Amino acid sequence: MTKLKLTAVGNSAGVVLPKEILARLKLEKGDSVYLTECQDGYRLTPYNPEFEQQMKAARRVMLKRRAAL
């Protein structure tokens, strides 16, 4: 577990992620992260759920239209 501290960013608040956490998440400055609510709290991840839905649809099309692709 890593303790993070909130810091002021304009009228909002931000969290500074240590470089070890950034490396484990394979994130760089400017990348996006997603905060999702779970049963036991919140989850911070670089995983984009909307992109995964789009990829599922693309995989279905690629399987169905394999000969055309």
C-alpha positions as CSV (number, residue, x, y, z in Angstrom):
1,M,0.0,0.0,0.0
2,T,1.3,3.5,-0.9
3,K,0.1,6.6,0.9
4,L,-0.6,9.5,-1.5
5,K,-1.1,13.1,-0.6
6,L,-3.6,15.5,-2.1
7,T,-2.2,18.8,-3.5
8,A,-3.9,21.9,-4.8
9,V,-4.2,22.2,-8.6
10,G,-6.0,25.4,-9.3
11,N,-9.5,25.1,-7.8
12,S,-9.2,21.3,-7.7
13,A,-7.1,18.8,-5.9
14,G,-4.6,16.4,-7.4
15,V,-2.5,13.4,-6.4
16,V,1.2,13.0,-7.1
17,L,2.1,9.5,-8.1
18,P,5.6,8.4,-7.2
19,K,7.8,7.3,-10.2
20,E,7.8,3.7,-8.9
21,I,4.0,3.6,-9.2
22,L,4.1,5.2,-12.7
23,A,6.6,2.6,-13.8
24,R,4.4,-0.3,-12.5
25,L,1.4,1.1,-14.3
26,K,3.5,1.8,-17.4
27,L,2.4,5.5,-17.3
28,E,4.2,8.6,-18.4
29,K,3.5,12.3,-17.9
30,G,0.4,13.3,-19.9
31,D,-1.1,9.8,-19.9
32,S,-4.7,9.3,-18.8
33,V,-5.8,7.1,-15.9
34,Y,-9.3,6.0,-15.0
35,L,-10.9,5.9,-11.5
36,T,-13.7,3.3,-11.2
37,E,-15.9,2.6,-8.2
38,C,-15.7,-1.0,-7.0
39,Q,-17.6,-2.9,-4.2
40,D,-14.7,-2.4,-1.8
41,G,-13.6,1.1,-2.8
42,Y,-12.1,2.7,-5.9
43,R,-9.7,1.4,-8.5
44,L,-7.1,3.6,-10.4
45,T,-6.0,2.0,-13.7
46,P,-4.7,3.0,-17.1
47,Y,-7.3,0.6,-18.5
48,N,-10.0,2.3,-20.6
49,P,-13.3,0.4,-20.4
50,E,-14.8,2.3,-23.4
51,F,-11.8,1.3,-25.6
52,E,-12.2,-2.4,-24.5
53,Q,-15.9,-2.3,-25.6
54,Q,-14.8,-0.9,-29.0
55,M,-12.1,-3.6,-29.4
56,K,-14.7,-6.3,-28.6
57,A,-16.9,-5.0,-31.4
58,A,-13.9,-4.8,-33.8
59,R,-12.9,-8.4,-32.9
60,R,-16.4,-9.6,-33.8
61,V,-16.3,-7.8,-37.2
62,M,-12.8,-9.2,-37.9
63,L,-13.9,-12.8,-37.1
64,K,-17.1,-12.4,-39.3
65,R,-15.3,-10.6,-42.2
66,R,-12.0,-12.5,-42.0
67,A,-11.8,-13.1,-45.7
68,A,-12.3,-9.4,-46.5
69,L,-9.6,-8.3,-44.1
